[in-house]
Each structure stands twice: as structure tokens, then as C-alpha cells.
């Protein structure tokens, strides 16, 4: 089974969405991430981490608010931000790392 560390250590950028099922802004972000995936395809991997199920991972990365987005490549944090973002803003962040 693939671990979180396996995923974020990939050579391509990995966008991690730390979310909670009860979080309304997280629900608003979901369709934006779907659109982003449709646009970028396999050039970026997008994963969602439920902070209630995976609290240890969330704590390891200091997640204090949801949604929090983090961009990784080869295990390194390239960028992080909390809150809902537009597709255009996310593309502007990810594009330089493609």
C-alpha cells in the first residue's frame, strides 16, 4: 500500500488538500480541484487527506485550519496556503513547478 510519504516523494508535483468532511469551505474547494485535475491531467497528482482520519499526518505538517493546500515534489514542501482558492490562482502557483 502506498504511504503518504511515498506519494509526496514523487518526481511530479503533488497537491495535498488537508480537509474535513464537516468543513463547508472544503466542500467549496472540491469542484475547483476537480477542474484543476481536468486541466492538468497527469502533470500533477492531487490527493485529499481527511484531518480527522489522519490526525497524525495533519499534526506532522502543522495543519491548524482546513482547507490547507500544500504542494510537494520529491518530499519537499514547495508551497502552502489555507483557505479556498480559485482554479486560476491554483494554476498560477502550480504552473512554475510543472
C-alpha positions as semicolon CSV with decimal commas, in nm:
position;residue;x (nm);y (nm);z (nm)
1;X;0,000;0,000;0,000
2;X;0,121;0,347;-0,090
3;X;0,201;0,570;0,207
4;X;0,169;0,947;0,233
5;X;0,548;0,979;0,222
6;X;0,563;0,762;-0,093
7;X;0,314;0,992;-0,265
8;X;0,476;1,325;-0,173
9;X;0,817;1,190;-0,274
10;X;0,713;1,156;-0,638
11;X;0,904;1,341;-0,908
12;X;0,591;1,522;-1,029
13;X;0,422;1,790;-0,816
14;X;0,171;1,659;-0,562
15;X;-0,103;1,893;-0,438
16;X;-0,232;1,782;-0,099
17;X;-0,570;1,905;0,023
18;X;-0,595;1,872;0,401
19;X;-0,970;1,882;0,461
20;X;-1,252;1,778;0,696
21;X;-1,588;1,632;0,595
22;X;-1,773;1,886;0,813
23;X;-1,589;2,187;0,664
24;X;-1,804;2,399;0,431
25;X;-1,509;2,579;0,261
26;X;-1,355;2,234;0,198
27;X;-1,672;2,133;0,015
28;X;-1,648;2,450;-0,193
29;X;-1,288;2,368;-0,287
30;X;-1,366;2,016;-0,412
31;X;-1,508;2,117;-0,755
32;X;-1,216;2,358;-0,803
33;X;-0,973;2,068;-0,751
34;X;-1,174;1,855;-0,997
35;X;-1,145;2,131;-1,260
36;X;-0,773;2,162;-1,188
37;X;-0,729;1,788;-1,240
38;X;-0,921;1,808;-1,568
39;X;-0,692;2,089;-1,685
40;X;-0,356;1,949;-1,571
41;X;-0,422;1,576;-1,607
42;X;-0,126;1,361;-1,503
43;X;0,117;1,653;-1,477
44;X;0,017;1,695;-1,112
45;X;-0,119;1,448;-0,859
46;X;-0,395;1,572;-0,630
47;X;-0,470;1,390;-0,307
48;X;-0,706;1,464;-0,021
49;X;-0,618;1,397;0,344
50;X;-0,901;1,392;0,597
51;X;-0,756;1,559;0,908
52;X;-0,999;1,372;1,134
53;X;-0,894;1,031;1,000
54;X;-0,524;1,114;0,961
55;X;-0,465;1,348;1,252
56;X;-0,107;1,237;1,299
57;X;-0,017;1,335;0,942
58;X;-0,202;1,666;0,979
59;X;-0,017;1,734;1,306
60;X;0,317;1,646;1,146
61;X;0,262;1,927;0,895
62;X;0,119;2,174;1,146
63;X;-0,229;2,185;0,992
64;X;-0,437;2,417;1,208
65;X;-0,704;2,525;0,959
66;X;-0,892;2,348;0,683
67;X;-0,874;2,350;0,396
68;X;-0,498;2,377;0,379
69;X;-0,330;2,311;0,046
70;X;0,033;2,205;0,021
71;X;0,241;2,144;-0,289
72;X;0,518;1,884;-0,266
73;X;0,781;1,748;-0,501
74;X;1,038;1,486;-0,404
75;X;0,925;1,518;-0,042
76;X;0,994;1,892;-0,028
77;X;0,727;2,149;0,054
78;X;0,715;2,395;-0,235
79;X;0,414;2,599;-0,120
80;X;0,129;2,602;0,132
81;X;-0,180;2,810;0,196
82;X;-0,501;2,779;0,394
83;X;-0,842;2,869;0,257
84;X;-1,037;2,830;-0,064
85;X;-0,864;2,933;-0,386
86;X;-0,982;2,975;-0,742
87;X;-0,866;2,747;-1,021
88;X;-0,676;3,038;-1,179
89;X;-0,490;3,111;-0,855
90;X;-0,401;2,744;-0,810
91;X;-0,276;2,720;-1,169
92;X;-0,058;3,027;-1,110
93;X;0,100;2,855;-0,807
94;X;0,147;2,511;-0,967
95;X;0,250;2,611;-1,319
96;X;0,611;2,714;-1,234
97;X;0,664;2,368;-1,079
98;X;0,546;2,166;-1,379
